[in-house]
Amino acid sequence: MAERSTAAVDVADNSGDEPLTAKADQTTSDGVTLNGERDTDSEEAQGSGGTEGPGKASPPELHSGHKLARRYRLEECVTRLDGFSSWRAMDEKLRRAVGVHLLPADHPRARSVLAAARSSALLGDPRFVQVLDAVEENDLVYVVHEWLPDATELTALLASGPLEVHEAYQMVSQVSGAMAAAHREGLAHLKLTPGAVLRTSTGQWRIRGLAVNAALRGISSDTPQRTDTEAIGALLYAALTQRWPYENDAYGLSGLPKGVGLIAPDQVRAGVHRGLSELAMRALANDGATASRHESPCTTPEELVKAIGEMPRIRPPEPAFTAPPEYQRTTYQQGTYGRQAPRPGVTQPLPSPPPPLQSRTGTALKWAVSALLIAALGLGSWQLADALMDHGKPDDTKKTQTTDGNEKGGDKTTPLKPITIKGAREYVAKGDAQAPEDVGNTFDNDSSTYWRSRSFLDGPEMKPAFKPGVGIVYDFGSKQTVSAASIGLRYVGNHTTITLYATDSTSSTTPVDSMTKIGTITTTGTSAKITITKKVPTQYVLLWITAMPYASGDQYSGAGYKQGITDVKFTG
């Protein structure tokens, strides 16, 4: 872990840089300049004074159409500065767009960039834009990462105004949770700007350039957690006010008035959410001082996640209902299509409607209704006669028929009996376990205790490539035939999908595809009642969750798609 932290954080020797959020850097996290000009700010941040020294490597002279590893075809250079260049490229093997950072192998930061890229790739968190490849070949070092054509930078979103309060809440919740997870693995961003935060078409927030963007620019920090936390505070401040929380203008945003210091967001713009305003002040470098509460500052992303969890949940706005327009008869429907428009001032006689049901269609309709009435009368008469004849039969005939029916096939309804759960074990098909120590909470007859999944970025359907599902295998001690099951759920919303499978053990080595599916349900409520559609004797049953609703962050996990279960009961 220490080695990864060194590679990701101490990516250069110039540890005396000022906090990144205070710099008026006009580039995106990929180095793309917002106004098409050269990014001179990044040179200053690296202590180069805006000029290259005699020993500094020049950026490789490449052109559109050049191929790397016979696979990545360069298409468009989005920036070229300080010895490296960034490109939009095409992965011809997988037929998808990718991003590529290029620099000479003898560049003074080449080793740091490779180390940071490889450390970032090992994290594998979908909340970050993923590093796909990091290679040194033919005197070149290049880093390949995801390209998200449907995502929008926070910079672009703020160009039209501040974010809606729920959108700002989601942004700071998801970004804080992601950075807290990265720092637990020894990784820092150090270049977390509005250009590094993206909102996808599904409304999820993703971060690009983890560790790599700072390594490309030679940025380091003695307090990486504090630096990233302050950057998150600046992002929230900008999202609430459309202003940059420092005196210098940056990222297309106006700075604060000179000489007045840091002002709370709710004093900059009217109508700002009070809780989010105070959260931004606690994250920024102001010792957490607020005029009303004097809360302690948040110095790490983990503390920021905890502070967000203690806030009252901010719900999304209610969708606006638009009343449908009043129905208006057109000129064609009024029967005047093609007629000459009346002259102004001349009263036109209204055409009298035709007599009802005088057309061919009306005549046919009358005959059809008459036929239906005759058929109904005949059927009713026959049923009445049959009932009178049956009423006149002797009572002993009825009794004999009833007795015979019971003897032949009258099955009595057998009451369902609860099946005792002897044990349980979490089933892990891919990736990490969720909460294996809490599986006992699902059948301890205490509805206040839960087994909880982690929080996922995408949903409600889980992504098989990343995590196909989460669940628990229950052991009955002996073979039982399950008829029904009931499960209590922690979170409501759209939607939870649970499937039950009969399996041969509690081991996770048995693939779900080889198990026998015995029942499934999709619900949006706080409980799931499953009727078994295929009854088979089995000792083990897998409760498998493949879709979970969105829920806000709490003391157990951040905001995202997640679920918790309790009071699991089987009957047979």
N, C-alpha and C positions, 0 to 999 in steps of 0.2 A: 504493500500500500504506500510505503514511503517513497518507493521509486516512482510510482505513478504520479504522486503529488509533485515531486521534483520536476518531472518531465512536463507536467501540465501547467505548473504555476511559475517556476523559476525558469522562464524561457528566454531570459536575456540578462545581461549584467547591469542594465540601467535601472536599478530598483528605486531610483529617486523620482519617478514620475509622479505628477500630481494626480488626484483622483480622476478617473476617466470621465465621470459624469460632468466634471467642471470644464472639460475642454470643448471648444466650439468646433468639433470635428464634423465636417460636412459629408462624410462618406457613409455608406451602408456597411453592414457587417461583412459583406463580401468585397468591400473596397470600391463599390460602384459609386461614382460621384453623382450627386443629385442634380447638379447643374451642368454636367458635362466637362467641368474644368479639372485640372490636375489637383490631386489631394495633397496640398502642401502642408496641411495640419499634421498628417501622419509623420512627415519627415521631422517636423519640429518635436513631436512627441518622442521620437527616437533619438533626439539629441544630435541630429545630423546638420542642423542649421540650414536645411534646405538645399545643401549641395552634397554631392557624392565625393567621398575621399578617394584617393588614388588606389586604395586596396579594395574598394567595394565592388562586388560583382555586378555586371550589367544584366538587365533582364534578357532572357533568351529571345532571339529574333525568330519568332514563329509566325505563322500566317493561317488564315482560315483554310480548312481542308487538310491541315497536318494531322497525322494519326499518331496516337500514343499507344504503345503495346499492341499495335494492329487492331485496336478496338475502339478507342475514344477519338472521334473526329472533331477537331476544334471548329467551331462555327462562328462565334462572335466574341471579340475581346471586350469585356465590360470595363476593365480598368488595367492600367499599367503604371506602377509607381514603385519607387524605392527598391528596385531590383527584383520584383516579382510581378506577375500578371495573373489576372483572373479571367476565365473564359466560360461561356456557355458552350457545351459540347454535346455530341450525340454518342451514346453507347450503342454501337452497331450490333453488338452481340445480343443485347436485350431490347433493342429498339426503344430507348427511352432517353429523355434529355437528362443531362447531369451537369454539375458545375465542377470546374477544375481550377486549382491554384497551381501555378508553375513558377519555379525559381531555379537558378543554376545550382548544381551540386556543390560548388565551392562558395556559395553564398554564406556569409557568417552565421545566418540563422537557419540554414538548411537542416542541420541535425535537430535543432529545437522544434522545427515545424514537423518533421517526421515523428519525433517522440510524442508531441502533443496530439497529432492526428491518430496515431495508433492507440494512445490512451483513451481518446474520445470514442474511437470505434468500439473499444471493449465495453463501454458503458451500456450500449444497446438500448437506451431509453427512448421510446417513440416520441417523447415530448421534445426531443432535439432533432434537428436535421442531421441525418446519419452520415458519417464518413464511410464511404464504400471501398476506398482503396488508398493506400499511401505507399508510393514506390520511388526508388532511386534507380535510374537506368540511363545510359547514354549521356552522362554528364548533366542529367536533369533530375530534379526532385519534383514530383507532382502529387497532389492530394485531390481525390475525386469524392464529391459529396452529392447528396440528393439535390434535385432541382424541382421546386414546387411551382409549376406555372399557374395553379389556381389559388395561390396564397397571396395575401396583400400585406405589405409592411405597415407597421404602426405609423411610420412617417407619412405614408399616403393617406391612412385613415384620418390622421389628425389635420391634414390639409383642409378638410371641409368643416372642422369644428371638433370640440371635445367629445369623448365617448359618452354614450348613455351610461347611467350609473351602474346598471347590472353588467354591462359589457366591461366597464373598468374593473368591477369586482372580479369578474371571471378572469380577466387578464392578469391581475396581480396575484390571484389565487393560484392559477396554473403556472405562471412563471416562477413564483416563490417556491412552490412544491417541486418543480423541476430542478431549480438551482440547489435546493436543500438536498435532493437526491444526489446531484453531481458532487457536492462538497463532501458528502458522506463517503464517496469513493475517491476523494483527494483531487478532484478536478475543479478548476475555476474558469470563469469566462474572461473577466477583466476588460471586456470590450462590449458590454451589454448596453446597446444604444437602441433608439427607436427603429433603426434599420435592421437590427438583429432579431427583432420580435415580429413574427408573422401570424396572421389570422387566416386559417384555411377556409375553404368554402363551406365546411361543416360547422364552423364557429369555434373550432379548437385553436389554441395558441401554441406555436412551436418556436423554438429558439435555434438559431443557426450560429455556427462559428465557435462552438464551445472549445476553449483552449487554443484552437487553431488560429483564430483571428488575432489574438494577442501575440502568439508566437510569430506570426508573419510580420508584425510590426515591432517586435522586440519589446513588448510591454510586460512588466512584472509588478508585483506588489508585495510588500512585507505583510500586509493584512488582507489577503484575497477575499475572505468572507465578508469583511467590512466593506471592501470595495464593491463587491457584487450586490450587497444589500443596499448600499447607497444608490447604486445604479437602478435597482428596482424601485426605490423610492422616487427617483427622478422620473422614471417611466410612468408611475402612478400619478405624480404631480402633473406631468404633461397631459395625461389622458383626462384628467379632471378639469384642467384650466386652459389647455391649448397654449401653455407658456412653458418655457424652459426655466427651471428653478435656480438659475444663476444669472449674473448680469450680462453675459455674452449671449448673443443670438446663436442658435445651433439647430441643425436638423430641420430647417424651415420654420422654426418656432422663435418667437420674440422672447428675449430674456426679461428678467425683472428690472424695474427701474433702478438705476445706479444709486448706491448710497443708502438704500432702505433695508438691506439685508434680506433674509429669507422670510417671506410672508406666507402664512397658512393659506392653502388653496381656497378655503371658503371665504377668505378676505380678498382674494383676487377676483373671483367670479361668483356672482349670486347663484344660489340654488345648488351649490356643491354639497354632496353627502357629508354630513359631519363626521361620521365614523371613518370614512375613507380619507378625509382631509387630515384627521389626526394620525391615521396610519402612515400616510406619506411623510408627515413631519417626524414621526418616530424613526422612520427608515433613513431619512436624510441626515447629513452631518450637522445636526443642530443640538446634539445631546438630548434629543427627545423632548425638548421643552415645548409645551403648548400652554396657551393662556388659561385653559379651563381644567385640565386634568393632571398635567405634569406627569404623564406616564413615563416609564423608563424607556430609553432608546432601544431599538432593535438593531443589533450589531451583526447578526448572522441570518441567513435565509431561514434556518430552522426556527429562530425566535419570531421571525416574520410570519411563518406558517402558523405558529401557535397563536400569535396575536389575531390573525385572520379567523382562526377557529373559534376564538372567544367572542367575536363580533356577532350580532344578530344577523341571521341569513338575509341577504338581499335577493328578493324574488324578481324574476323577469317581469317586464311590463305586460299588462293584459293586452291581448291583441285587439286592435281597434275594429269595431263592427261597423261596416258600411252598409247602410240600408239600400236595398235594391231600388233602382229608379222606378217611378210609377209607370204602369203600363199605358202606353199610348197607341191608339189605333192609327195605322198608317193610311195614307191616301188610297193605297191599293186595297187595303182591307175594307175601307169604307165604300168601295164599289165605284169610285170616281176615276180609276186609273185610265189615262188616255183621254179623259174628257177635258174640254176647254175650261180653264180656270174662270170662275165667276168674276164679273166686273165689280169693282168696289161700289158699295151702296146698293147693290141689287140683291134682294132677298131670294134665295134659292129654295124651292120646295124640297122638303126631306122625303126621300123615297120610302114608301111603306114596305115593311118587311113581308116576305112571302108567307102564305099560310103554313103553319107547321105541318111537317110530314106529308107534303103534297108531291114531292119529287119521287123519282124511281127508288132512290135510297130510302126514303121514308116509307114507301109502300112495302118494300122488302123487309124493313125493320119491324113494321106492324105484323106481318105474317110470321116472322121469326119469334116475336114475343108471344103471339097466340099459340104457336106450336109448343113453346116451352110451358105455357100455362096448362095446356091440355095434358102434356106428359106428366107434369107435377101432380095434377089432380088424379090421373090414373095410378101413379105410384103410391100416392097417399091412400087411395081407396083400397089398393091391394094390401098394404101394410096393416090397415085397420081391420080388414077381413081376417088376415092371418092371426092378428092378436086376439080377436074374438074367438076363433076356432081353438087356439091354444088355451084360452081361459076356460073353455068348456071341457077339457080333458080331465080324467080322474086324477086325484092327488097322488095315488100310489104310483102312477106312471111317472110323474115328475120326480118322486123320491127315488125310484129305481134308476132313472137316468142320472141323477146327481150322484148316487152311490157308485154307479159304474164309472163315472168320470173320475172320481177320487181313486178308485182302484187301478185305473189304467195309467194315469200320468199326472195326478194332482200333486205337484211338488210343494212341500211346505217351505216357506222362506226361512232360511237358517240365519240367525243373527250373527253379525260380524264380531270377531273377538280381537282384542288388541294383541299385537305381536311384540314381545319384549325384545328390545335392542340390547345385545350383550356387549357390544363394543363398536368402535368406528375408527376410521383412519382416513386422513385427507388423501385424495387422489390427485396426482400431479402428472398431467399428460405432457407438459412442456414448460420449461422455465422454472421459476422458483415456486415454493409452497406459499400459501396465503397466511394461514394461522393454524398450523397443525396442533398447537397446544390448546386450542379452544374448541376442538371438535366435540368434546364432551358437553359443551354448553347447549348443543342442539337437542339433547334428549335427557336433560337433567330435571325436567318438569318445572323449570323456572323460566318464565317468559321474558324476564328482564335481562337474561344473559344470551349472548349471541356468538356465533362464529361469523367472522366478517372477511370478505375478500378485500384485496387491495383496491386502490382507485386506478381506473384505466382511462387513457386519453380518448380513445375512440369507442363508440358505442351507438345504440345499445347492443347491437350484435357484436360479439367478440371476434377478433381477427385470427383465423386459424394459423396464419403464418407466424404470429407473435404469441398468442395464447388461445388455443381452441376452446377452452372452457375451464371452469373450476368446479370442484365438487368433493363429496365425501362418500366413502363406501361403508355401509352399515352391515354388521355381522349379527345374525339372529341366533347363533349357536347351533342351529340345526336347520334342515330344509323346511321352509314354510311356503305356502301359496298365498301371495299377497293379493288382496282384492282392492284396496284403496290406500291412499296416503294423504296426509295433511302436513303442510309446512307453514310456519309463521315467518313473515318477511319483515326486515327492518326498514327498507326504503320503498316508497311508492313512486309511481311514474311510469312512463312509457319506455320500456316494458321489461318484464322478467320472463324468461323462458326456462323451464325446468323439464328434464327428461329423466325417467327412471330406467335403469338397465339391470338385468339379472347377470351376474358375473360369477366367476368361480373362486375368487379370493379377494382379499383386501389390497393386493399388490397393485402398484401403478404400472407394472410391466405389461399387464394385459391391455391391449389397445381397445378403445371404445368401439371401433368398427367390428370387433369380433364378439362383442357382447350382444345379448338379446334385449331388444327394446320392448318394454312392457307398458309404458304410458308416458304421456307428455302433457304440458299445459303452458299457456302464455297468459299472463295476468298483469294488471296494473295496480292491484290492491296490496293489502298487508298480509294476505294469506293465499295459499295455493292448495286446492283440493284436487287430487289426481285420481281418476277412476282407471283401474288397470284394464287395459284392452287385451292383453295376452297373458293369461295366468299360467305360470310355470313354477314348479317347486324349485326354490333356490335358498341357499343360506346367506348369500351376499347380494345386496342391492346398491348400485351406484346412483346417487343423487347428483345429476350433472347439470350445471347452469351454463347456458350459452348466450344469454342476453341479460343485461342488467340496466336499470334506470340511472339517470343522472342525479347526483345528490351533491350538496355542498360539502365543504371540508368540515371535519370535526376533530376531536382529540385522537382519533384512531387513524385517519387518513385524510388526504387533501380532497379538494373537489374533483369530481369525475364520475365515471360510470362504475358503480359498485353495488354490492348487496350484502346483507347479513341474514342469517337464518337461525331459527329457534323453534322449539316445540315440534320436532319432527316425530310423527306418529305413523305407524303402519298397522293395518288391520287385515285379517284374512279369515 
